[in-house]
């Protein structure tokens, strides 16, 4: 099987796969419908495929075409080894091909990080691609815990800082009130740097190491702050990340997203279904998504429980809690 990739001026990526007579016949009889069903699973990427004789033409976003190529090539190798069509086109076999394409051929090898970033789902790859792009100025990753939203946002921010695309990386989180916690004037304004930032510090340490993290902070190129400390500031030439953004009300969300100055971007991550607000009104994250989704100033990525990569047990537990209406936020 041979491959002939081309790119059109309109940025549509195309590839043609020359198949053997036997394998082309197998696709016509068993695989074509499966491959057609696979295309929606590549969302938010787009791709099409068309079989003419022994040639399979693929077109669409480059990442999606590459993933389809991996699926077809893996299937062709299995066919040559004598595997049955039922085995070749089984859902788990296709899923394994996609994982291989993502973790090997579509990994992000970016400066500034200890290791390559290897997406485990199509949504992760699309989210990371958007985070590294020049536009739009607002990117939102919404969905359950364990889908990699925060990890990817931090990885992209550190890379863009290293590349000189931005001078500052700002990471903020709203304060979440624990049961029995006394609400003081300080915590009400959400300005206390406390143990709730440990998860962010752990991620940053894993990505660049403790020495580099310390260097960036001492040079004031990286700031970690409670959301309350954003008030009154304008972030110029900065990449701003607001994590756990579902725990801000509408007014605080408005304050955070309007801190952007020249040559700056803001990334918000959070789970709109796990809101922990104390009588402060509805979550501002869901409200913001309603305002900007589909506009030219923002891209919104909706992660699902099926895309949880932390551990299969986490995905199962999230699904069980989602079915249990009596369960409160985690």
C-alpha positions in Angstrom: 0.0 0.0 0.0 1.4 3.4 -1.0 0.5 6.9 0.3 0.4 10.1 -1.7 -0.2 13.2 0.6 -1.0 16.6 -0.8 -2.2 19.9 0.6 -4.5 22.2 -1.2 -4.2 26.0 -1.0 -7.4 26.1 1.1 -5.4 24.0 3.7 -7.5 20.8 3.1 -5.1 17.9 3.5 -5.4 15.1 1.1 -3.9 11.6 0.9 -4.5 8.7 -1.4 -3.8 5.1 -0.4 -3.2 2.5 -3.1 -4.7 -0.7 -1.8 -4.2 -4.3 -2.9 -7.1 -5.9 -4.8 -7.9 -8.2 -1.9 -7.9 -5.5 0.7 -9.9 -3.0 -1.4 -12.5 -5.7 -1.9 -12.5 -6.3 1.9 -13.1 -2.6 2.6 -16.0 -2.5 0.1 -17.6 -5.5 1.7 -16.8 -5.0 5.4 -14.8 -1.9 6.2 -16.3 1.0 4.3 -19.2 1.4 6.6 -17.0 1.1 9.7 -14.6 3.8 8.4 -17.6 6.1 7.6 -18.8 5.7 11.2 -15.3 6.5 12.4 -15.3 9.9 10.9 -17.6 11.5 13.6 -15.3 10.1 16.2 -12.6 12.3 14.9 -14.5 15.4 16.0 -13.8 18.3 16.3 -11.6 17.5 13.3 -13.2 16.9 9.9 -12.4 14.2 7.3 -14.0 12.4 4.3 -13.1 9.2 2.6 -14.0 7.8 -0.8 -13.0 4.4 -2.4 -12.6 4.3 -6.1 -11.3 1.0 -7.5 -8.2 0.2 -5.4 -7.6 3.8 -4.4 -8.9 5.2 -1.1 -8.9 9.0 -1.1 -8.9 10.9 2.2 -9.4 14.6 2.7 -9.9 17.0 5.6 -7.9 18.3 8.6 -4.3 17.0 8.5 -4.6 15.3 11.9 -7.8 13.5 11.0 -6.4 12.3 7.7 -3.3 11.0 9.5 -5.4 9.1 12.0 -7.5 7.6 9.2 -4.3 6.6 7.4 -3.1 4.8 10.6 -6.4 2.9 10.9 -6.3 1.8 7.3 -2.6 0.9 7.3 -2.9 -1.1 10.5 -5.9 -2.9 9.1 -4.1 -3.7 5.8 -1.2 -5.2 7.8 -3.6 -7.3 9.8 -5.3 -8.5 6.6 -2.0 -9.6 5.1 -1.3 -11.6 8.3 -4.6 -13.5 7.7 -6.8 -11.8 10.3 -10.5 -12.0 9.7 -12.5 -8.8 8.7 -14.5 -9.1 11.9 -11.2 -8.8 13.9 -9.7 -6.1 11.7 -12.7 -3.8 11.8 -13.6 -4.4 15.5 -14.1 -1.3 17.6 -11.2 -2.1 19.9 -8.9 -2.7 17.0 -9.8 0.7 15.5 -9.4 2.4 18.9 -6.0 0.9 19.3 -4.9 2.3 15.9 -6.1 5.7 16.9 -4.2 5.6 20.1 -1.1 4.6 18.3 -1.5 7.4 15.8 -2.0 9.9 18.6 0.8 8.8 20.9 3.4 8.2 18.2 2.8 10.1 15.0 0.8 13.0 16.4 2.8 13.7 19.6 3.7 17.4 20.3 7.5 17.7 20.6 7.7 21.2 21.9 10.6 23.2 23.4 10.5 24.1 27.1 9.2 20.8 28.3 10.9 17.7 29.7 9.1 15.3 27.5 6.8 15.3 24.4 3.1 15.8 25.0 1.3 12.7 23.8 -2.4 13.2 23.5 -4.5 10.1 24.4 -7.8 11.3 22.7 -8.7 13.1 19.6 -10.2 15.9 21.7 -7.0 16.3 23.6 -5.0 16.6 20.3 -7.5 19.2 18.9 -7.4 21.2 22.2 -3.6 21.2 22.3 -3.5 22.4 18.7 -5.8 25.2 19.5 -3.8 26.2 22.6 -0.6 26.5 20.5 -2.2 28.4 17.7 -2.0 32.2 17.3 -5.8 32.7 17.6 -8.5 33.1 18.8 -7.8 35.1 22.0 -10.1 32.9 24.1 -9.9 29.1 24.4 -12.2 27.1 26.7 -11.9 23.5 27.7 -15.0 22.2 29.5 -15.6 18.8 30.9 -15.1 16.3 33.7 -12.0 15.8 35.8 -9.3 13.5 34.4 -9.6 14.6 30.7 -6.3 16.4 30.7 -7.5 20.0 30.3 -5.3 21.6 32.9 -2.2 19.5 31.9 -2.5 20.5 28.3 -3.1 24.2 29.1 -0.1 24.4 31.3 2.1 22.5 28.7 1.1 24.9 26.0 1.6 27.9 28.1 5.2 26.8 29.1 6.0 26.1 25.5 4.8 29.5 24.2 6.8 31.1 27.0 9.9 29.3 26.0 9.3 30.1 22.3 9.0 33.8 23.1 5.5 34.1 21.8 4.5 35.6 25.2 6.6 37.3 27.9 4.5 36.1 30.9 2.5 33.0 31.9 -0.2 33.7 34.4 -2.0 30.9 36.2 -5.0 31.6 38.4 -7.6 29.6 40.3 -10.6 30.7 42.3 -10.7 29.8 45.9 -13.1 26.9 46.8 -14.6 27.1 50.2 -14.3 23.9 52.2 -17.0 22.7 54.6 -16.8 24.6 57.8 -14.3 27.2 56.5 -14.7 30.6 58.0 -15.3 33.3 55.4 -13.2 36.3 56.1 -12.8 39.5 54.2 -9.6 38.1 52.7 -11.0 34.8 51.5 -14.2 36.6 50.2 -12.1 38.6 47.8 -10.3 35.4 46.8 -6.7 36.6 47.3 -5.2 34.0 49.6 -2.5 31.8 48.1 -3.0 28.5 49.8 -2.8 24.7 49.6 -5.4 24.6 46.8 -2.6 25.5 44.4 -0.6 22.3 45.1 -2.1 20.5 42.1 -0.9 23.3 39.8 2.5 23.3 41.3 2.8 19.5 40.9 1.8 19.7 37.2 4.4 22.5 36.5 7.1 20.5 38.3 6.4 17.4 36.3 6.5 19.4 33.1 9.7 21.5 33.6 11.3 20.3 36.8 11.6 22.2 40.1 14.7 24.2 39.2 13.2 25.6 36.0 9.9 26.4 37.7 11.8 28.3 40.4 13.8 30.2 37.8 10.7 31.3 35.9 9.0 32.5 39.0 12.1 34.4 40.3 12.3 36.1 36.9 8.6 37.0 37.2 7.9 35.3 33.9 5.5 32.9 35.6 2.9 33.9 38.2 0.6 31.7 40.1 -2.2 33.6 41.8 -5.7 33.5 43.2 -8.3 35.0 40.8 -8.9 37.8 43.2 -5.4 39.2 42.6 -6.3 39.7 38.9 -8.6 42.5 39.7 -7.4 45.9 38.5 -4.5 44.4 36.5 -4.0 44.4 32.7 -1.9 41.5 31.4 0.2 42.6 28.4 1.9 40.0 26.2 0.7 37.3 28.5 -0.8 33.8 28.3 -3.4 33.6 31.0 -4.8 30.3 32.3 -7.8 30.2 34.7 -8.2 26.7 36.1 -11.4 25.4 37.8 -13.2 28.3 36.2 -16.6 26.9 36.9 -16.1 28.1 40.5 -16.4 31.8 39.6 -19.7 33.5 39.4 -20.7 35.6 36.3 -19.2 38.9 37.8 -15.9 37.4 38.7 -15.6 35.6 35.3 -16.3 38.9 33.6 -13.5 40.5 35.7 -11.0 37.7 34.8 -11.6 37.6 31.0 -11.5 41.4 30.7 -7.9 41.6 32.1 -6.4 40.9 28.7 -4.1 43.5 27.2 -2.2 43.7 23.9 -0.9 40.4 22.5 -2.5 38.3 25.2 -4.7 35.1 25.3 -6.8 33.5 28.0 -7.5 29.9 28.5 -10.3 28.7 30.9 -10.7 25.1 32.0 -13.3 23.6 34.2 -16.3 21.3 34.7 -19.6 23.2 34.5 -21.3 20.2 36.1 -19.2 20.4 39.3 -19.8 23.9 40.6 -18.8 24.8 44.2 -20.1 28.3 44.8 -21.4 29.7 48.1 -24.5 31.7 47.4 -22.7 33.7 44.8 -25.1 33.1 41.9 -24.7 30.8 38.9 -21.4 29.7 37.5 -19.8 32.2 35.1 -18.2 29.5 33.0 -21.4 28.1 31.5 -22.6 31.7 31.0 -19.4 32.6 29.2 -19.6 29.5 26.9 -23.1 30.6 25.9 -21.9 34.1 25.1 -18.8 33.2 23.0 -19.3 29.7 21.5 -19.4 30.0 17.7 -17.9 33.5 17.7 -14.6 34.5 16.1 -13.1 35.4 19.4 -13.2 32.0 21.0 -13.0 28.2 20.6 -14.8 25.9 23.0 -13.9 22.2 23.5 -16.4 20.0 25.2 -14.8 17.0 26.8 -17.0 14.0 27.9 -16.7 11.3 30.5 -15.7 8.9 27.7 -12.5 10.9 27.2 -11.3 10.6 30.8 -7.7 9.4 30.6 -6.6 9.6 34.3 -7.7 6.0 34.9 -10.5 3.8 33.6 -11.9 3.6 37.2 -12.3 7.4 37.2 -14.4 7.3 34.1 -16.6 4.6 35.6 -17.0 6.6 38.8 -17.8 9.8 37.0 -20.5 7.9 35.0 -22.0 6.5 38.1 -22.1 9.9 39.8 -23.6 11.4 36.7 -26.5 8.9 36.9 -27.0 9.6 40.6 -29.0 12.8 40.9 -28.6 12.9 44.6 -24.8 13.3 44.3 -23.3 16.7 44.9 -20.1 18.0 43.4 -16.9 16.1 44.2 
